[in-house]
Amino acid sequence: MAVSGVTPFLWYDDDLEEAIASYGRIFGASELDDVRRYPDGRLFTASFEVAGQRVFAMNAGPGHPHTDAFSFFVDIEGGQAEVDRHWEAFLAEGATEVACGWLTDRFGVSWQIVPQELMTAQTDPDPERARYANDAVMKMKKIVIADLYPESAA
């Protein structure tokens, strides 16, 4: 049996078009594909891209809320300025800060805004520095790269 790919699938109550527009404002617009509409014109299903990741989604009513057991990991290059830009864009779109670089958007989808520097700090060959980074991130909502290193506490 051949598999042509694996794509995340999200279930929305009735606000899929709003979600797609919101993600477009944060990450840049993407074209909708596989668009199907209910007879009254409301969006039923569509696929779209979020930062290069294909996502398929459906408006199908309440009963299956999103959970943070599934989240999008946003791998940030470009330092603190890019972390700040994405974080603020999500907040402007109605997201709620959670902890450790996580946000929940107004649709209930969880997002992790993770600078590459965090992964480097957490795997520092010096176990004390790695532990410091791990402890520091546990106290943060938005990740502040400078605060991952002991020398920033001096």
C-alpha positions in Angstrom: 0.0 0.0 0.0 1.4 3.4 -1.0 1.1 6.5 1.2 1.2 9.8 -0.5 1.9 11.8 2.6 0.9 12.6 6.2 -0.9 15.9 6.9 -2.1 17.4 10.2 -5.9 17.6 10.3 -7.7 20.1 12.5 -11.4 20.2 13.4 -13.0 23.7 13.9 -16.5 24.4 15.2 -17.4 27.0 12.6 -14.5 29.4 12.4 -12.1 27.8 9.9 -12.1 30.7 7.5 -11.2 33.1 10.4 -8.4 30.7 11.5 -6.9 30.5 8.0 -7.1 34.4 7.8 -5.4 34.7 11.2 -2.6 32.3 10.3 -2.1 34.2 7.1 -1.6 37.4 8.9 0.9 35.7 11.2 2.9 33.6 8.7 1.9 35.1 5.4 -1.0 34.2 3.3 -1.3 30.8 1.6 -3.5 29.5 -1.1 -6.5 27.4 -0.2 -6.7 24.0 -1.9 -9.3 21.2 -1.8 -12.0 23.8 -0.8 -15.4 22.3 -0.2 -18.4 24.4 0.9 -21.7 23.6 2.6 -24.7 24.3 0.4 -25.2 27.6 2.2 -21.7 28.7 1.2 -19.9 28.2 4.6 -16.5 26.6 4.3 -16.7 22.8 5.0 -13.1 21.7 4.4 -9.9 23.2 2.9 -6.2 22.6 2.9 -3.7 25.4 3.3 -0.1 26.0 4.3 1.3 27.4 7.6 5.0 28.3 7.2 5.4 25.6 4.6 3.4 22.9 6.5 0.4 21.7 4.7 -2.7 21.5 7.0 -6.1 20.1 6.2 -9.0 21.4 8.3 -12.8 21.1 8.6 -15.7 23.1 10.1 -17.8 20.4 11.7 -19.4 21.9 14.8 -18.6 21.6 18.4 -17.8 18.4 20.3 -14.1 18.0 19.5 -12.2 20.8 21.0 -8.5 21.2 20.4 -6.1 20.2 23.1 -2.5 21.0 23.9 -1.7 17.4 23.4 -1.3 18.4 19.8 0.7 21.6 19.0 2.5 23.2 16.2 6.3 23.6 16.9 7.4 26.9 15.3 11.2 26.6 14.8 12.4 30.2 14.9 15.6 31.4 13.2 16.7 35.0 13.6 17.0 35.4 17.3 14.9 37.3 19.8 13.5 39.8 17.2 11.8 36.9 15.3 10.5 35.3 18.6 9.1 38.7 19.6 7.5 39.2 16.1 5.7 35.9 16.1 4.7 36.1 19.7 3.2 39.6 19.3 1.5 38.6 16.1 -0.3 35.7 17.9 -1.3 37.9 20.8 -2.6 40.5 18.3 -4.8 37.7 16.9 -6.2 36.9 20.3 -3.9 34.2 21.5 -3.3 33.5 25.2 0.1 33.0 26.7 0.6 29.7 28.4 4.2 28.8 29.5 7.6 27.7 28.2 7.1 29.3 24.8 3.5 28.0 24.3 0.5 30.0 23.3 -3.1 28.9 22.6 -4.7 30.8 19.7 -8.3 32.1 19.9 -9.4 28.9 18.1 -7.9 26.7 20.7 -4.9 25.5 18.7 -1.6 25.3 20.7 1.6 26.8 19.2 5.2 26.6 20.5 7.4 29.6 19.5 10.8 28.1 20.0 14.1 29.8 19.1 16.8 27.5 17.9 19.0 29.0 20.6 16.8 27.3 23.2 17.6 23.8 21.8 21.3 24.8 21.8 21.2 26.0 25.4 19.3 23.0 26.6 21.9 20.6 25.1 25.0 22.6 26.1 27.9 20.2 26.8 28.3 21.9 30.2 25.6 20.2 32.3 25.3 23.2 34.6 24.6 25.5 31.7 22.1 23.1 30.2 20.3 22.8 33.6 20.3 26.5 33.9 18.6 26.9 30.5 16.0 24.2 31.4 15.2 25.8 34.7 15.0 29.3 33.1 12.6 28.3 30.4 10.3 26.7 32.9 9.8 30.2 34.4 9.0 31.9 31.1 6.0 32.4 29.0 7.6 34.0 25.9 11.2 32.7 25.6 13.8 35.3 26.2 17.0 34.0 24.7 19.4 36.1 26.8 17.8 34.7 30.0 18.7 31.2 29.0 22.3 31.8 30.0 23.8 32.2 33.5 25.8 35.2 32.5 22.6 37.1 31.9 21.7 36.7 35.6 24.8 38.5 36.8 
